[in-house]
Every structure is written in C-alpha cells, then in structure tokens.
Amino acid sequence: MGIALTGDIVDPATNQLAQCRKIQPYQANKTYLCPECNFDIRPGEGHFVVVPHLDHDARRHWHERCLMRALNREVKSNRSKGRRKRSHKRSNA
C-alpha cells in the first residue's frame, strides 16, 4: 500500500499537519531547493509543495521521490515505536 501524496499529510520537515499539492511541470516557473536532497527543483520540473496549515510561510517544495522517501521513513519510525518488545524469558511452569 502506497502513501497518498496529495491532501493532508504530516510534513516531514516541520512535523505539522500540512496540505500537499502536486505542481505540474507547466506550473513550475521558479527554482526551489528540495529539503530532503538539497538539490534544485528547476523550472519546468514537476514536484510537490507541502504547506503547513498553521504556518503558510514554512511551505517546502519537494522532489516526488524525496517526499516519498521522507514520508516512508516517518511511517516506518512510527510503526517501530508502537511495537512491544518481546520478553525471551520462559516461565518455569
């Protein structure tokens, strides 16, 4: 099961609830810096913009693969936090 990249997500950069929108190549007319890989997102390159609900000025532009990587890392981290460690002790019953 994949992660939906549009709509409400938890922004991996700010840990805030945010709106995620796809920017089509024809809409991309500026250069942005991706917060995951620190490489440019060039004009004409489709990407995603993540806008925190409480701080619109903290919006970030992401390469699709970088946003997926960051969101998958967050999901895996949250899954491992919820697991209980098994005790390997055996009872002598």
CORZI-V842413 format. One record per residue. N is the residue number from 1. PHI is phi in whole degrees, 0 to 359 (* if undefined). OMEGA is omega in radians with two decimals (NA if undefined). D_LAST is the distance of its C-alpha to the last C-alpha in Angstrom with 2 decimals. Layout:
BEGIN
N & PHI & OMEGA & D_LAST
N & PHI & OMEGA & D_LAST
END
This chain:
BEGIN
1 & * & -3.13 & 42.60
2 & 271 & 3.12 & 45.22
3 & 261 & 3.09 & 46.07
4 & 287 & -3.09 & 49.19
5 & 261 & 3.08 & 51.74
6 & 240 & -3.09 & 54.07
7 & 100 & -3.11 & 53.58
8 & 278 & 3.08 & 51.29
9 & 221 & 2.95 & 48.91
10 & 267 & -3.09 & 47.39
11 & 295 & -3.13 & 49.86
12 & 296 & -3.11 & 48.08
13 & 279 & -3.06 & 50.83
14 & 242 & -3.09 & 50.71
15 & 63 & 3.12 & 47.39
16 & 250 & 3.03 & 49.50
17 & 295 & -3.03 & 49.86
18 & 215 & 3.03 & 52.82
19 & 265 & 3.14 & 55.08
20 & 246 & -3.13 & 55.19
21 & 230 & 3.07 & 58.36
22 & 276 & 3.05 & 59.58
23 & 257 & 3.14 & 62.89
24 & 288 & -3.14 & 64.93
25 & 307 & -3.13 & 66.97
26 & 289 & 3.12 & 70.23
27 & 271 & -3.05 & 68.94
28 & 275 & -3.08 & 67.93
29 & 239 & 3.08 & 71.05
30 & 228 & 3.05 & 69.76
31 & 265 & 3.10 & 67.72
32 & 233 & 3.09 & 64.29
33 & 252 & 3.12 & 61.66
34 & 288 & -3.11 & 58.17
35 & 289 & -3.11 & 55.57
36 & 275 & -3.04 & 53.00
37 & 254 & -3.11 & 55.15
38 & 61 & 3.01 & 58.16
39 & 255 & -3.14 & 60.58
40 & 292 & 2.87 & 63.42
41 & 255 & -2.99 & 63.36
42 & 273 & 3.04 & 66.99
43 & 305 & -3.13 & 69.41
44 & 88 & 3.14 & 69.07
45 & 258 & 3.09 & 65.36
46 & 296 & -3.12 & 63.07
47 & 198 & 3.12 & 60.12
48 & 239 & 3.02 & 58.07
49 & 244 & -3.14 & 58.77
50 & 244 & -3.06 & 55.99
51 & 241 & 3.10 & 57.33
52 & 301 & -3.12 & 55.07
53 & 300 & -3.04 & 55.75
54 & 267 & -3.10 & 56.27
55 & 211 & -3.08 & 58.25
56 & 298 & 3.13 & 60.59
57 & 286 & -3.13 & 62.07
58 & 267 & -3.12 & 58.76
59 & 296 & -3.12 & 59.03
60 & 229 & 3.07 & 58.09
61 & 254 & -3.02 & 59.29
62 & 233 & 2.85 & 56.81
63 & 295 & 3.14 & 57.08
64 & 302 & -3.09 & 55.05
65 & 295 & 3.14 & 52.84
66 & 289 & 3.11 & 52.28
67 & 295 & 3.10 & 51.30
68 & 300 & 3.14 & 48.87
69 & 300 & -3.11 & 47.32
70 & 295 & 3.14 & 46.98
71 & 291 & 3.11 & 45.54
72 & 296 & 3.10 & 43.02
73 & 298 & 3.13 & 41.94
74 & 295 & 3.13 & 41.50
75 & 297 & 3.14 & 39.45
76 & 297 & 3.13 & 37.11
77 & 296 & -3.14 & 36.77
78 & 292 & 3.11 & 35.94
79 & 295 & -3.10 & 33.35
80 & 289 & 3.11 & 31.48
81 & 291 & -3.08 & 31.58
82 & 276 & -3.11 & 29.81
83 & 278 & 3.04 & 26.79
84 & 269 & 3.07 & 23.50
85 & 279 & 3.13 & 22.00
86 & 278 & 3.05 & 18.61
87 & 271 & -3.13 & 16.02
88 & 264 & 3.11 & 14.94
89 & 283 & 3.07 & 12.05
90 & 256 & 3.08 & 8.70
91 & 279 & -3.14 & 5.61
92 & 265 & -3.10 & 3.77
93 & 259 & NA & 0.00
END
